[in-house]
Amino acid sequence: MRVQKSFQDHGGIGTLYLVATPIGNLEDMTFRALRVLREADWIAAEDTRHTRKLLAHFEITGKPLISYHEHNKQTSGPEIIRLLRSGSSVALVSDAGLPAISDPGADLVKLAIEDNIPVVPVPGANAALSALIMSGMPTDRFTFAGFLPRDKKGLEQALRSLRSVEGTIILYEAPHRLRKTLAALIEAWGDRPAVIVRELTKKHEEAVRGTLRECLDHFTEQEPLGEFCLLVSSPGETKEEAGPWWSLLSIREHVKAYEERGCDRKEAMKRTASDREIPRRTVYQAYLDEERKNGGEEEE
């Protein structure tokens, strides 16, 4: 067990400060964040060009920057730890909001803790919580899932694990993937209440409130622009029967629904089995039984 005393002398070891920066509106920069950036020996930045502009705006000059991002963290991380161990203080910033939230900064925090280096948060703006408090959805219990996996298998697994989560679910999404993600949510979870928030703290800040399908219809007509937070209700909050879109369908109806979407019989049965987490042969047999009961012809 380790106990960190954040503000005591650490015997010549530096401190890693996690400094929040504005997510759009520069007025959200805190006095403490500015002081820490001025006093830190080094600033570790996701994009040094972006951070230099921020520092220039607040007249912070002559501060050495070190690049730390997803593509160089394996080499840059140990170098930052070396600086900290030598007694230098390092302020870590992301391009916007809190570092280490859906951000490689989380890996640097782990390295620092493993090396007994104190880690101190300097709170400020955060997109997920800002979206939550303006959404009108329950705030007493929520799950932040960040960006969903891009690959099909990973996405299906993630949505399956989140399907029965109680409380508000918060996601991040890029504009070019918003429609695809909304369609995937509807397919996996059904048409739940949702709020889509974009461009937080900026001039075009907007919240679209409705159901997932209504939100998808809206952004089918309107081009998605900006950075998005998606907030989706838990099953208990939906006015429909809790469960995914297929929960009230028989297995045969479930398969037919996929066929109507363009899948062949084999693929439709495969997806049905995946949705219900049952063997494909069970789907096949149940389908045949329902076909016989309904007077249909058996199909291989």
Sequence and secondary structure as in RCSB ss.txt:
>XXXX:A:sequence
MRVQKSFQDHGGIGTLYLVATPIGNLEDMTFRALRVLREADWIAAEDTRHTRKLLAHFEITGKPLISYHEHNKQT
SGPEIIRLLRSGSSVALVSDAGLPAISDPGADLVKLAIEDNIPVVPVPGANAALSALIMSGMPTDRFTFAGFLPR
DKKGLEQALRSLRSVEGTIILYEAPHRLRKTLAALIEAWGDRPAVIVRELTKKHEEAVRGTLRECLDHFTEQEPL
GEFCLLVSSPGETKEEAGPWWSLLSIREHVKAYEERGCDRKEAMKRTASDREIPRRTVYQAYLDEERKNGGEEEE
>XXXX:A:secstr
     TTS  TT   EEEE B SS GGG  HHHHHHHHH SEEEESSHHHHHHHHHHTT  S  EEE  TTTHHH
HHHHHHHHHHTT  EEEE SSB TTSSSTHHHHHHHHHHTT  EEEE    HHHHHHHHH S  SSEEEEEE  S
SHHHHHHHHHHHTT  SEEEEEE GGGHHHHHHHHHHHH S EEEEEESTTSTT EEEEEEHHHHHHHHHHS   
S EEEEE  GGG SS SS TTTTS HHHHHHHHHHTT  HHHHHHHHHHHHTS HHHHHHHHHHHHHHTT     
